[in-house]
Amino acid sequence: MIKRCNGIPDCSDGSDEQNCNPSCSQYMDFVCKDKRRCLHSFMVCDGAPQCEDGSDEDPNYAHCCRFTFSNTVPY
């Protein structure tokens, strides 16, 4: 049974999950531009970079949309 690079650290030091290429599961569908990490979609464009290269916050790569709201209510 393969335990390396399955997203679950089995070794106490986590070495079985180091130097692995990211593979996205059904819940982790964003791959950083440098291909070193896979993220959950809710972590993308959240204002806090999780990718080492910051690509999860790059509007050109991650297609971030920023919404602004006002207190004005139309009649």
Secondary structure as a PSIPRED ss2 file (coil, helix, strand):
# PSIPRED VFORMAT (PSIPRED V4.0)

   1 M C   1.000  0.000  0.000
   2 I C   1.000  0.000  0.000
   3 K C   1.000  0.000  0.000
   4 R C   1.000  0.000  0.000
   5 C C   1.000  0.000  0.000
   6 N C   1.000  0.000  0.000
   7 G C   1.000  0.000  0.000
   8 I C   1.000  0.000  0.000
   9 P C   1.000  0.000  0.000
  10 D C   1.000  0.000  0.000
  11 C C   1.000  0.000  0.000
  12 S C   1.000  0.000  0.000
  13 D C   1.000  0.000  0.000
  14 G C   1.000  0.000  0.000
  15 S H   0.000  1.000  0.000
  16 D H   0.000  1.000  0.000
  17 E H   0.000  1.000  0.000
  18 Q C   1.000  0.000  0.000
  19 N C   1.000  0.000  0.000
  20 C C   1.000  0.000  0.000
  21 N C   1.000  0.000  0.000
  22 P C   1.000  0.000  0.000
  23 S C   1.000  0.000  0.000
  24 C C   1.000  0.000  0.000
  25 S C   1.000  0.000  0.000
  26 Q C   1.000  0.000  0.000
  27 Y C   1.000  0.000  0.000
  28 M C   1.000  0.000  0.000
  29 D C   1.000  0.000  0.000
  30 F E   0.000  0.000  1.000
  31 V E   0.000  0.000  1.000
  32 C C   1.000  0.000  0.000
  33 K C   1.000  0.000  0.000
  34 D C   1.000  0.000  0.000
  35 K C   1.000  0.000  0.000
  36 R C   1.000  0.000  0.000
  37 R C   1.000  0.000  0.000
  38 C E   0.000  0.000  1.000
  39 L E   0.000  0.000  1.000
  40 H C   1.000  0.000  0.000
  41 S H   0.000  1.000  0.000
  42 F H   0.000  1.000  0.000
  43 M H   0.000  1.000  0.000
  44 V C   1.000  0.000  0.000
  45 C C   1.000  0.000  0.000
  46 D C   1.000  0.000  0.000
  47 G C   1.000  0.000  0.000
  48 A C   1.000  0.000  0.000
  49 P C   1.000  0.000  0.000
  50 Q C   1.000  0.000  0.000
  51 C C   1.000  0.000  0.000
  52 E C   1.000  0.000  0.000
  53 D C   1.000  0.000  0.000
  54 G C   1.000  0.000  0.000
  55 S H   0.000  1.000  0.000
  56 D H   0.000  1.000  0.000
  57 E H   0.000  1.000  0.000
  58 D C   1.000  0.000  0.000
  59 P H   0.000  1.000  0.000
  60 N H   0.000  1.000  0.000
  61 Y H   0.000  1.000  0.000
  62 A H   0.000  1.000  0.000
  63 H C   1.000  0.000  0.000
  64 C C   1.000  0.000  0.000
  65 C C   1.000  0.000  0.000
  66 R C   1.000  0.000  0.000
  67 F C   1.000  0.000  0.000
  68 T C   1.000  0.000  0.000
  69 F C   1.000  0.000  0.000
  70 S C   1.000  0.000  0.000
  71 N C   1.000  0.000  0.000
  72 T C   1.000  0.000  0.000
  73 V C   1.000  0.000  0.000
  74 P C   1.000  0.000  0.000
  75 Y C   1.000  0.000  0.000
